[in-house]
Amino acid sequence: MSWSFIVMLGIAAAAVTVLATGLVLRQLRARQILDHPNERSSHDRAVPRGGGIAVMATLTVGWCLLTWWQGESPEMAIIALLAIALAGFSFLDDLKGLPAGSRLALQALAAAIGCTLLPQEPVFQGVLPPIADQVATWFC
């Protein structure tokens, strides 16, 4: 894959993300799915909750297309499904406000499953010792 093709894919993904985010935010405002400010907020007026769903949708579709196009292993598609599950759970949290322990447990489980599905090669290209590479991958 050439660098120019990768750059074009990035530009296309960014454009789709911007358009999709605008559409999603409009729907969230229309449905009054808003985050109201409180003493810990970084905003001073109500803002839509859940705009990240557009970003996740774009990234996941792009991941699946690249996986298919590159002829990657089915494990890569499972990782995309884990990302979709996490995005759905996060959106549910935006709507209902789930306990922090539940969120952390699901995120840790998804990360652990995803890490076991990755090829058994160092993710950080040998810069870190093997155990540190695995731990850093799990946290990232």
C-alpha positions in Angstrom: 0.0 0.0 0.0 1.5 3.3 -1.1 1.9 6.3 1.2 -0.3 8.4 -1.1 -3.1 5.8 -0.9 -2.8 5.8 2.9 -3.0 9.6 3.0 -6.1 9.5 0.8 -7.7 6.9 3.0 -7.0 9.1 6.0 -8.5 12.2 4.3 -11.6 10.2 3.2 -12.0 8.8 6.8 -11.7 12.3 8.2 -14.3 13.7 5.8 -16.8 10.9 6.5 -16.2 11.3 10.2 -16.9 15.1 10.1 -20.1 14.6 8.0 -21.3 11.7 10.1 -20.6 13.6 13.4 -22.7 16.5 12.2 -25.6 14.2 11.3 -25.4 12.4 14.7 -25.1 15.6 16.7 -28.2 16.9 14.9 -30.2 13.8 15.9 -28.9 13.9 19.5 -30.0 17.5 19.9 -33.4 16.7 18.3 -33.9 13.8 20.8 -32.6 15.9 23.7 -29.8 13.5 24.5 -27.8 16.1 26.2 -25.1 16.4 28.9 -26.0 19.2 31.3 -23.2 21.0 33.0 -22.4 20.5 36.7 -19.6 21.6 39.0 -17.1 19.1 37.3 -18.1 19.9 33.7 -15.8 21.6 31.2 -18.7 23.1 29.4 -21.2 25.8 30.6 -24.3 24.8 28.5 -25.9 21.6 27.6 -24.1 19.6 24.8 -25.1 16.4 23.0 -24.0 13.1 24.4 -22.9 10.3 22.1 -21.2 12.1 19.2 -18.4 9.6 19.4 -20.7 7.0 17.8 -20.1 8.6 14.4 -16.3 8.4 14.9 -16.5 4.7 16.0 -18.8 3.8 13.1 -16.4 5.3 10.6 -13.3 3.7 12.2 -15.0 0.3 12.4 -16.2 0.3 8.8 -12.8 1.4 7.7 -11.1 -1.3 9.8 -13.4 -4.0 8.4 -12.8 -2.8 4.8 -9.0 -2.7 5.2 -9.1 -6.1 6.9 -11.1 -7.6 4.0 -9.0 -5.8 1.4 -5.7 -6.9 2.9 -6.9 -10.5 3.4 -6.2 -10.4 7.1 -7.2 -13.1 9.5 -10.7 -13.4 10.9 -9.3 -12.4 14.3 -9.0 -8.8 13.0 -12.8 -8.8 12.2 -13.4 -10.0 15.8 -11.4 -7.1 17.1 -13.7 -4.8 15.1 -16.7 -6.5 16.6 -15.2 -5.9 20.1 -14.9 -2.2 19.2 -18.5 -2.1 18.1 -19.6 -3.7 21.4 -17.6 -1.2 23.4 -19.0 1.7 21.4 -22.5 0.4 22.0 -21.8 0.0 25.7 -20.3 3.5 25.8 -23.4 4.9 24.1 -25.6 3.1 26.6 -23.5 4.7 29.3 -24.1 8.1 27.7 -27.9 7.4 27.8 -28.3 5.8 31.2 -25.1 6.4 33.2 -23.6 3.0 34.0 -21.5 2.3 37.1 -17.7 2.9 36.7 -16.9 -0.7 37.8 -19.1 -2.2 35.0 -17.5 0.1 32.4 -14.0 -0.8 33.6 -14.7 -4.5 33.7 -16.1 -4.6 30.2 -13.3 -2.5 28.8 -10.7 -4.7 30.5 -12.4 -7.8 29.1 -12.6 -6.5 25.6 -8.9 -5.4 25.7 -7.8 -8.8 27.0 -9.8 -10.7 24.3 -8.4 -8.3 21.6 -4.8 -8.7 22.8 -5.1 -12.5 22.6 -6.4 -12.2 19.1 -3.5 -10.1 17.9 -0.6 -11.7 16.1 2.0 -12.9 18.6 4.5 -10.2 17.5 5.6 -7.2 19.5 3.2 -4.3 18.9 5.8 -1.8 19.9 8.3 -3.3 17.4 10.8 -4.5 20.0 11.3 -1.1 21.7 9.8 -2.5 24.9 10.7 -5.8 26.6 8.1 -8.5 25.8 6.1 -8.4 29.0 6.1 -4.6 28.9 4.9 -4.7 25.2 2.0 -7.0 26.2 1.0 -4.8 29.2 1.2 -1.6 27.2 -0.8 -3.1 24.4 -3.5 -4.1 26.8 -3.6 -0.6 28.3 -3.7 1.1 24.9 
